[in-house]
Amino acid sequence: MKKLLKYLKYYKKESIIGPLFKLLEACFELTVPMIMAKMIDVGIKSQNTSFVWEMGVILVVFGVLGLVCSLTAQYFAAKASVGFGTELREDFFRYIGKFSYRELDMVGNATLVTRMTSDINQVQAGVNLVLRLFLRSPFIVVGAVVMAFTISIELTFIFIVAIPLLSVVIYGIMLWTIPLYRKVQKKLEKIMLMTRENLSGVRVVRAFCMQKKEQEEFDQETKNLMNMQIFVGKISALLNPMTYLIVNGATILIVWFGGKEVYYGNLSQGEIVALVNYMSQILLALVALANLIITFTKAMASAERIHEVLALKSSIQNGTEVGMKNSELQIELDNVSMMYHNDKEEVLKDISFSVRKGETFGIIGGTGSGKTTLINLMPRFYDVTSGSVRIDGKDVKEYDLKKLREKFGIVPQKAVLFHGTIRDNMLVGNENASDEEIWKALRIAQAETIVKEKDKQLDAVIQEGGKNLSGGQKQRLTIARALVRNPEILILDDSTSALDFAMDAKLRKAIEKHINSMTVCIVSQRVMSMLKADRIFVLDKGKLVGSGNHEELLQTCEVYKEICSSQLSNKEVHGHV
């Protein structure tokens, strides 16, 4: 929790003013029993009505002042805690945005969402209560004991015995519940993961009539969460009765022994009432402290989970180079090997090849051969395990990441569109693009008709994830988004899988006609998509098993020949498409 307190640095004033006003409120509260004692011993005992009224007015004034102090403290504590939560949430989002794909794979999306929402809200609530009560409650307890000392040293020993007992109870329950709250958050995380998977895969679930099975599994997980929360709640619920038991026992002892002191004339009736009031104040303060500890315990568990993410260091460190060397070779891979986190086997093994500027090259291979992994190394989404990747003659590790990735226009394997207008999505590729440039990119990507059919054309709204578009439409729009960028290197990662052969052919011809000096990488399982590529690289089980153009590979690479035989007729294999 200490490591997260830096997010209060912009709210130092509020973090000081809030507790100070709570202390002022506590001071007014501690004087009330003494005023009550005087009212009884002086006013009521001597039947001095005017004195009783005077003390009554003072009590009302103190009550109003206490209320003003309390409201002021609440305001500043709320402002500081909400500001704290905002700063932490923004920094958390910014921090995870710097993670490489490796860290995102390690942590997982569901846990990141849970930690950025539920956990941060829990910590924010903890900060709010701490600012309001962490000084007030101990001050009330200590202040009540000190005031009791001024009345009777003997009876104050009852306070001195009761307070350590209360502390043991509170501290013991806190130690017991902290690890349990961590488990609660993990179970909540699992439910979040199940919910996200069911929402994203709802069509698959319905297609295979899995609703009942998914519902049963979800019910079981929610019951597990409920049972864990009930168990932790039962432990936390012990706090109030146990503290009440100790405090009420102490109150009985005060009345018992205090009554004897009054009988012998050592204490007045008003002083006994004051002592009972001080014990009641201690009870209320400790109940508030107990609630604070419960919330703070949850906040501590959540803070640790947040810190686990913030303590992760990105495996990809930003370089400083922004320029480029004069090199005819735009992409070079030198003995590149790649292994994912916690995997025992390499996904890519000793791959070496180079591509000249302006060339169109293809990467082909079966499912799981490492095609997508290979292209993810070029813009440095992952770092190589061994070997090196060079762009324009310079190792990608030396580049400033922003400058490196500005060279690429990437169409991912899964077409991803954001909620907003078509124009908004195109501007993701190039925020300074004009409408003319957007329309040009749409024409090349064979997406112009998609947009023109919409009532508002570029201002037509795309739903979250492109749900109001077909698979082929989404792919063409993502290709257009990459082309708007006018990149040096265009990577098409199996980005025409949802297109029919005729549309695929039209798209390839349009790109070939308009790319000029652009280097194009076509990743596909379709041979037809890369027949006219200058060179084709064939991957099989993470190894480069062939390199050359279509005709050369038919003569030299058995894997490529098998792929062609499975997809093309004999005439198409040896003819021109």
Secondary structure, 3 states (H helix, E strand, C coil): CHHHHHHHHHHHHHHHHHHHHHHHHHHHHHHHHHHHHHHHHHHHCCCCHHHHHHHHHHHHHHHHHHHHHHHHHHHHHHHHHHHHHHHHHHHHHHHHCCCCHHHHHHHCHHHHHHHHHHHHHHHHHHHHHHHHHCCHHHHHHHHHHHHHHHHCHHHHHHHHHHHHHHHHHHHHHHHHHHHHHHHHHHHHHHHHHHHHHHHHCHHHHHHCCCHHHHHHHHHHHHHHHHHHHHHHHHHHHCHHHHHHHHHHHHHHHHHHHHHHHHHCCCCCHHHHHHHHHHHHHHHHHHHHHHHHHHHHHHHHHHHHHHHHHHCCCCCCCCCCECCCCCCCEEEEEEEEEECCCCCCCCCEEEEEEEEECCCEEEEEECCCCCHHHHHHHCCCCCCCCEEEEEECCEEHHHECHHHHHCCEEEECCCCCCCCEEHHHHHHHHCCCCCHHHHHHHHHHCCCHHHHHCCCCHHHCEECHHHCCCCHHHHHHHHHHHHHHCCCCEEEEECCCCCCCHHHHHHHHHHHHHHCCCCEEEEEECCCHHHCCCCEEEEEECCEEEEEECHHHHHHHCHHHHHHHHHHCCHHHHHCCC
